[in-house]
Amino acid sequence: NRMAITVDQEAVTVEINGEKVNRIVFNEWATPGKRPDGTDHKLAAPAIKDMPSKGAIGFRDDHGTPLWLKNIKLKPLE
């Protein structure tokens, strides 16, 4: 599989094998522990909109399945 993650200003878009599978706009996630629709989310604090917009990049898998990454490339948006 091939994944592309694009971070542009206040939004993240995720594509897998060329198909858009997710997009979040940080400012819509204004309440700690809640999604924009009001349902619970596991990240309790801080609100996603208040998280730093610069710094280290991390990858994680919360589904208990082994995860391997290779050929990670970072490119600036033009």
C-alpha positions in Angstrom: 0.0 0.0 0.0 1.1 3.6 -0.6 0.0 6.4 1.8 0.2 10.1 1.3 -0.3 12.5 4.2 -0.6 16.1 3.3 -0.5 18.8 6.0 -1.5 22.2 4.6 -2.0 25.1 7.0 -4.7 23.9 9.4 -5.7 20.6 7.7 -4.4 17.1 7.3 -5.5 14.9 4.4 -4.7 11.2 4.2 -4.8 9.1 0.9 -4.2 5.4 0.6 -3.4 4.1 -2.8 -4.7 7.3 -4.3 -8.0 7.3 -2.5 -8.8 10.0 0.0 -9.7 8.2 3.3 -9.6 11.0 5.9 -9.3 14.8 6.3 -9.4 16.8 9.5 -9.4 20.5 10.0 -7.6 21.3 13.3 -9.8 24.3 14.2 -12.9 22.1 14.1 -11.5 19.9 17.0 -11.9 22.6 19.7 -12.9 20.6 22.7 -10.5 18.2 24.5 -11.7 14.6 24.2 -14.5 15.4 21.7 -14.9 15.1 18.0 -16.5 18.0 16.1 -19.8 16.2 16.2 -19.6 16.0 20.0 -18.8 12.3 20.3 -16.0 11.1 22.5 -12.4 10.9 21.3 -9.5 9.2 23.1 -7.2 12.2 23.1 -8.4 14.0 26.2 -6.1 17.0 26.4 -5.3 19.3 24.8 -7.9 20.0 22.1 -6.4 19.1 18.8 -6.7 22.7 17.6 -4.4 23.7 20.5 -1.6 21.2 19.8 1.6 22.6 18.4 1.7 23.1 14.6 5.4 22.7 14.3 7.8 20.1 15.7 8.5 16.4 15.5 6.5 14.1 13.3 5.3 10.8 14.8 3.5 7.7 13.5 1.4 5.4 15.6 -0.9 2.5 15.3 -3.7 2.1 17.9 -5.2 -1.1 16.6 -2.7 -3.6 17.9 -1.6 -4.7 14.5 2.1 -4.7 13.7 3.1 -1.6 11.6 6.1 -1.3 9.4 7.1 1.9 7.5 9.7 2.3 4.9 10.7 4.9 2.3 9.3 7.8 4.2 9.8 11.0 2.3 9.1 14.6 3.4 8.5 17.2 0.7 7.5 20.9 1.2 4.3 22.0 -0.5 4.8 24.4 -3.4 
